Amino acid sequence: MFLKQSVAHGWQAWVLGSNNLWYRLPYTLQHVCRYSSGRASLEATRAATEREMQSPATINKWIIAQYDSERFSSDEW
């Protein structure tokens, strides 16, 4: 239910590689957005999952991080 709701709120479990192939992210979701809207979208996903399950839903661990080519394709710190 959580994965279904996450897709409905803009999250993806797939990432396009530099070789133009799609890869499934293991235990990871991706959302292209600003930090604040990503956090709000994650909370909306959790709330929608609770409504669908009719019971509490807990996200034990989550990290929202910046990921872009400038940060990860550079050989400089």
C-alpha positions in Angstrom: 0.0 0.0 0.0 2.8 2.4 0.8 4.5 1.9 -2.6 1.2 2.5 -4.4 0.6 5.7 -2.4 4.2 6.8 -2.9 3.8 6.6 -6.7 0.6 8.6 -6.4 2.5 11.3 -4.6 5.3 11.6 -7.1 7.9 9.1 -5.8 9.6 6.5 -8.0 11.3 3.2 -7.4 13.2 3.4 -10.7 16.2 5.5 -11.8 17.5 6.0 -15.4 21.1 5.1 -15.6 23.7 6.9 -17.8 23.5 3.9 -20.2 19.8 4.7 -20.8 18.6 1.7 -18.9 16.1 1.8 -16.0 17.2 0.3 -12.7 14.9 -0.6 -9.8 16.1 1.1 -6.6 16.4 -1.5 -3.7 14.4 -0.2 -0.6 14.7 3.3 -2.0 12.4 5.9 -3.5 13.3 8.9 -5.5 11.4 12.2 -6.0 12.6 15.1 -8.1 11.7 18.1 -6.0 12.9 20.7 -3.5 13.6 19.4 0.1 10.4 21.0 1.6 8.1 19.6 -1.0 9.8 16.2 -0.8 9.2 16.1 3.0 5.6 17.2 2.6 5.1 14.6 -0.2 6.5 11.8 2.1 4.2 12.8 4.9 1.2 12.9 2.5 2.2 9.4 1.4 2.3 8.1 5.0 -1.1 9.7 5.8 -2.7 8.3 2.6 -1.3 4.8 3.5 -2.8 5.1 7.0 -6.2 6.0 5.6 -6.0 3.1 3.2 -4.9 0.6 5.9 -7.1 2.2 8.5 -4.3 1.8 11.0 -1.1 3.7 11.9 1.8 3.7 9.4 5.3 4.3 10.6 8.3 5.2 8.5 11.2 4.0 10.6 14.0 5.6 8.7 14.1 8.2 5.9 16.6 10.5 4.4 16.0 13.2 1.9 19.3 14.1 0.1 20.4 16.3 -2.8 21.4 14.3 -5.8 22.5 15.9 -9.0 25.1 15.4 -11.7 27.2 18.3 -10.5 27.5 16.8 -7.0 28.2 13.2 -8.1 30.1 13.5 -11.4 32.8 15.8 -10.1 36.3 14.8 -9.1 36.6 17.8 -6.8 35.2 18.3 -3.2 
